[in-house]
Amino acid sequence: MNQLFSFLSLAKEENENLLVVDGIEDIICVKTLQQIVENIADNRLIVFNSEGKFSLHDIVDRIVKKQEKVCDIYFTTYGLSEPSVRKLANLKFQKKVDRIFTLLDARIRQRQPNAFQLISSIATKIGYEESHAKITVIENPDIAITILGSQNWTRNTKHEAGAVICSRKTAHFYSEYILKLINDYS
């Protein structure tokens, strides 16, 4: 294991403005999509640089396909492309994904009409606001993964950076945050 750090506890108190992540046990740094997927484990933080070799939809696709149980996906994005949404649609068709909740930038209908039309046909619920956040949550009874980073839901040929957080508490925090924004802006 490429363990770089061990944490006993990052904090002990919690309030509505502070997410306390108890239990992150190690942080690893990777450069390939395969390394991300191979290192998924509870209470792990995986940081990555894509070097333009893989996109966010590739990470989600690989993680979800490894799961035995159906996943729900929550995400926010500024950019959305039709090939990225097709990957989600295929996962839904293969019964690997059940529900999709997404908060999209308000101008996505005009900027990316084909992707917008496709996501509208497969998403459980969509909200719109002026957003630049890139948050993705993958949840099922066995896993809870949050992906934060610079990648939109598009094909990324640029150097992008991000973090995969394998923590149910973090995933719950962000899935609830995304649902609140969707409800506020749908």
C-alpha positions, 0 to 999 in steps of 0.5 A: 500500500502507498500509505503516506499519512496516517490519521487518528482523527482529524477533529472531534466536534461538529456543527452545521458549518463544519464537516468533521471527517473522523476515520480517514486512515491514509492518503495515497497519490496516483496518476492513473485511472487503474490506480484510482479504481484499485485503491478504493477502500473505506476511509481512504483519500486518493489524490490524483492528477489525470495528466489529460489521460482520463476524464471524470466520467471514466472514473465514475464508469470504472468505479460503478462497474466494479460494484455488485450493488446498484449505485445512486449518483449525485453530481454538480458540474459547469460543463457537460458533454454528450459522450459523458452523459452517454456513459451514465445512460449506459450504466443506467441501461445496464442496471448499475445505476438507479437514480441520478441527481444533478445540479447543472449550471443554468446556462447548460441548455444553451451551451450544450443542448444535446447533452442537456436533452440526454441528461434530462431523459435519464436524471431523477431530478435536475436543478439549475443555478450559476454553479462552477462546482465539480462534485460527484457522489457514488453511493450504494449500501457497500460504498460511499465515494465523493470525487472533488476536483477540477474536472467537468463532466466532459472529455478532459484532455488537459491536466486535471486534479482531484480527490477521491474520498472514500467516506460515508460521512463525506458522501452523505454531506455532499449528497445532502448538499446537492439535493438541497441545492436541486430542491432550491433551484429546480 
